[in-house]
Amino acid sequence: MSGFIITSLIILVFVIIYQIGKASEYAAVLRGKEKVDAQVNRAIAFLLVAVFLLGMWGIWACHSYFKDMMLPVAACKSGENYDFMFNVTTIVTGIVFFLTQAVLFWFCYKYQASDKRTSFFFAHSNKLELIWTTIPAIAMAILVAFGLRNWFDITSEAPKEATVIEIVGKQFNWLIRYPGADNELGKRDFRKINDATNVLGLDWSDPHNEDDIIAQNGEMHVVVGKPVKLVIGSRDVIHDVGLPHFRLKMDAVPGITTTLWFTPSITSDSMKQITNNPDFVYEIACDQLCGKGHYAMRGTIIVETQAQYDAWMKSQKSYYALNNADAAPAPAEEMDAAPATDSVKAISMK
């Protein structure tokens, strides 16, 4: 019954609209079509100007309302470069948008139909073609150059003193591995993956795996002011390591190793003060739709001092020791004495 009523109401609305249209036609005949058309043109011209002004006000109002939801300052130099590129792009495109829309709506108002004005048509203008092709092309080339410079920066070879951390996506969490005292990540073999005892498929025949550490709960610890090289992979489908507070992201692809590096510049404790949020954490998000649990695929980054990082590392047991009761963890002194290296030659993403 309700479906019949709704259908009847829809039909009634269309009938009313049709009758209003017919009434407008009769009114135009009675008052003179030319006079009615002139009044309609004038009304539409004023309405278009009003739409433009309301639209500009709406953009400003939305920006004012949502500005408190924007991300805080970038927490690394690479992020600052991306913010600069974003601001330049926004300013350039914003100016172009405002000017073109202002001209568009002003022309609609100024050149509304009139008996005193005739239209002028021209098929082609080499000068106009040259202007509106060359200027945007140069502007876009400059913006692309900014982007390429930043991209090459984060994907270039990391400094030799960089801390190497492997991060692997798995539906629906992040697996984070650190090299142990030998500062080398051991080999991996997907055929050895076991969710109970070997989540990354570490090859126990490789001695470099005996001191590797897999962080719990998707928590990554890094040192402020020290470069970090991320070795990124996936255990199942395509994920994406998203670091919004550092303005960085990189795909995690099954069977392919991708990398990026950055230098954290603000500790987690300092960012809590900057944001005035005692619960603030740096987030590792998955920026690629990866399944029904995608929304919950989240990790955290703790940016701390070297002393805090060393204390945390000493409190960790190697993944090998955790899964082999008779294994002894590598001595903490041996870990401190090992030279730093960014070599990850031992990684095997078979």
Secondary structure, DSSP 8 states (H G I E B T S, - for coil): -HHHHHHHHHHHHHHHHHHHHHHHHHHHHHH-HHHHHHHHHHHHHHHHHHHHHHHHHHHHHHHHHHGGGS--S-SBHHHHHHHHHHHHHHHHHHHHHHHHHHHHHHHHHHT---TT------S--HHHHHHHHHHHHHHHHHHHHHHHHHHHHHHS---TT-EEEEEEEETTEEEEEE--TT-----B-GGG-BTTTBTT-B-TTSGGGTT-EEEGGGEEEEETTS-EEEEEEESSS-EEEEEGGGTEEEEEBBTB-EEEEE-B-S-HHHHHHHHT-TT--EEEEE-S--STTGGG-EEEEEEE-HHHHHHHHHT---HHHHH-TT-----HHHHHHS------TT----
